[in-house]
């Protein structure tokens, strides 16, 4: 203890101890300030994360509402389609008749073939009019007249 008193009694040592205590006090205050800043920053970050999570939750809720609407519409559409397909399978309606009655189907195909033939004839006649400018028309007694027909040209007339 005598040595301790001798050391502590030394003015240089007392000055060093005072400096060390002051430095510890300053460091403790700085640490306290740093901890307060960290606490504030942590609270800000936590608040931002909470806000972001809240916004994300709202966005997800809206997305799920929209998704449920789409699923309901799909379900309704699938139900309607199932009803229509059932009616077709039962032979109801035009599509049902075409699907079940071979004669009606064959008649429809034949009608479409005849329509294609008529359209081809119209194309040939139209091309002939464009090339020659007229169509030869035979009359029952065997006479022949030529009539000038204009396609998009106002200078038509008779020959």
For each residue, the residues with C-beta under 8 A, 3 or more apart:
1: 4 5
2: 5 6
3: 6 7
4: 1 7 8
5: 1 2 8 9
6: 2 3 9 10
7: 3 4 10 13
8: 4 5 13 14 17
9: 5 6 13 14
10: 6 7 13 14
11: 14 15
12: 15 16
13: 7 8 9 10 16 17
14: 8 9 10 11 17 18
15: 11 12 18 19
16: 12 13 19 20
17: 8 13 14 20 21
18: 14 15 21 22
19: 15 16 22 23
20: 16 17 23 24
21: 17 18 24 25
22: 18 19 25 26
23: 19 20 26 27
24: 20 21 27 28
25: 21 22 28 29
26: 22 23 29 30
27: 23 24 30 31
28: 24 25 31 32
29: 25 26 32 33
30: 26 27 33 34
31: 27 28 34 35
32: 28 29 35 36
33: 29 30 36 37
34: 30 31 37 38
35: 31 32 38 39
36: 32 33 39 40
37: 33 34 40 41
38: 34 35 41 42
39: 35 36 42 43
40: 36 37 43 44
41: 37 38 44 45
42: 38 39 45 46
43: 39 40 46 47
44: 40 41 47 48
45: 41 42 48 49
46: 42 43 49 50
47: 43 44 50 51
48: 44 45 51 52
49: 45 46 52 53
50: 46 47 53 54
51: 47 48 54 55
52: 48 49 55 56
53: 49 50 56 57
54: 50 51 57 58
55: 51 52 58 59
56: 52 53 59 60
57: 53 54 60 61
58: 54 55 61 62
59: 55 56 62 63
60: 56 57 63 64
61: 57 58 64 65
62: 58 59 65 66
63: 59 60 66 67
64: 60 61 67 68
65: 61 62 68 69
66: 62 63 69 70
67: 63 64 70 71
68: 64 65 71 72
69: 65 66 72 73
70: 66 67 73 74
71: 67 68 74 75
72: 68 69 75 76
73: 69 70 76 77
74: 70 71 77 78
75: 71 72 78 79
76: 72 73 79 80
77: 73 74 80 81
78: 74 75 81 82
79: 75 76 82 83
80: 76 77 83 84
81: 77 78 84 85
82: 78 79 85 86
83: 79 80 86 87
84: 80 81 87 88
85: 81 82 88 89
86: 82 83 89 90
87: 83 84 90 92 93 96
88: 84 85 91 92 93 95 96 99
89: 85 86 96 99
90: 86 87 96
91: 88 96 97 99 100 101
92: 87 88 96
93: 87 88 96 97
94: 97 98
95: 88 98 99
96: 87 88 89 90 91 92 93 99 100
97: 91 93 94 100 101 104
98: 94 95 101 104 105 108
99: 88 89 91 95 96 105
100: 91 96 97
101: 91 97 98 104 105
102: 105 106
103: 106 107
104: 97 98 101 107 108
105: 98 99 101 102 108 109
106: 102 103 109 110
107: 103 104 110 111
108: 98 104 105 111 112
109: 105 106 112 113
110: 106 107 113 114
111: 107 108 114 115
112: 108 109 115 116
113: 109 110 116 117
114: 110 111 117 118
115: 111 112 118 119
116: 112 113 119 120
117: 113 114 120 121
118: 114 115 121 122
119: 115 116 122 123
120: 116 117 123 124
121: 117 118 124 125
122: 118 119 125 126
123: 119 120 126 127
124: 120 121 127 128
125: 121 122 128 129 135
126: 122 123 129 130 151
127: 123 124 130 131
128: 124 125 131 132 135
129: 125 126 132 133 134 135 149 151
130: 126 127 133 151
131: 127 128
132: 128 129 135
133: 129 130 148 149 150
134: 129 146 147 148 149 159
135: 125 128 129 132 146 147 149
136: 144 146
137: 144 145 146 147
138: 142 143 144
139: 142 143 144 145
140:
141:
142: 138 139
143: 138 139
144: 136 137 138 139
145: 137 139
146: 134 135 136 137 158 159
147: 134 135 137 158 159
148: 133 134 156 157 158 159
149: 129 133 134 135 156
150: 133 153 154 155 156
151: 126 129 130
152:
153: 150 156
154: 150
155: 150
156: 148 149 150 153
157: 148
158: 146 147 148
159: 134 146 147 148
